[in-house]
Amino acid sequence: MKKIDQGIQFLTDYMQLFQCPVCHAQFIEIKGHSLCCEQNHHFDVSKKGTVFFLAHQAKNEYDKEMLTSRFKIAQDGLFNPILDVIFDLMGPNYQGTTIDVGCGEGSQLDYLTEKGLKGTKIGFDISKDAIQLASSHFTSAFWCVADLAKSPFATNQYDTLLNIFSPSNYQEFKRILKDNGTVIKVVPEKNYLIELRHLFYQDQKEKQTYQNDLVIEKFQEHFPEMEQHRCSYEFPLNEEQFQALMEMTPLGWGASEEATKYALLNPLKMITVDVCILVGKKQIS
Ligand SMILES: [Zn+2]
């Protein structure tokens, strides 16, 4: 089946998971290659089977090069131990509906699928480039370009929401989750990519560590009975992987040219990944 037909098939089977981002009404049909709501707002399914739910492309900080680098290093397994914990948290019998919020280039959801994650899967990102990469590499999920501020996702439909290194909108998370649905959020811990921080910010001690207290506090306000799981490991790097890491990480943005040059001349042989995995449940309203 062609990718566009797969996309149309998915939307036909799971139309109830979506809502019109313009008027919030339900989608009622697919006309030709377009998903249509009651008020006739329509969204085309692309050749790659994706849907662009934004009114126009939002500006974002992730360019194609960065996404490609992230794709490479994710394929080499940089984040796999985190995803292994998430897979175990979801449990061996899980068959629910999963949405990956800010899925980037799609590696996360694809790895979980390869590992055996069952059920219905949607990955979305605000970046069109990210979704293009995801849809050209992976068929493990339905991919779309969307913004939670103008959400195309329907109320009370999702069992698990993944929010891995991406911004949160807790009101929206709770709206789209089913009662007792789970949100799994990954945030950096203080030693996350610490070797890279030291390389980049030799003179700026305050930038050498990362504080996540406020992020965790905010999560707890919304999900008071949350659990926390620390996941920490070292990942060996070859030169190519080090390059990719330099290109993908938002850390690089604030570093001076001099610091970047120095870093390139002194490639790291390993990097520490240190994260906190937060698990919250939507309480029955
Ligand atoms: Zn509409």
Residues whose N, C-alpha, C, O or C-beta is under 5 A from the ligand:
A	BS01	ZN	C20 V22 C23 H24 A25 C37 Q39 H41
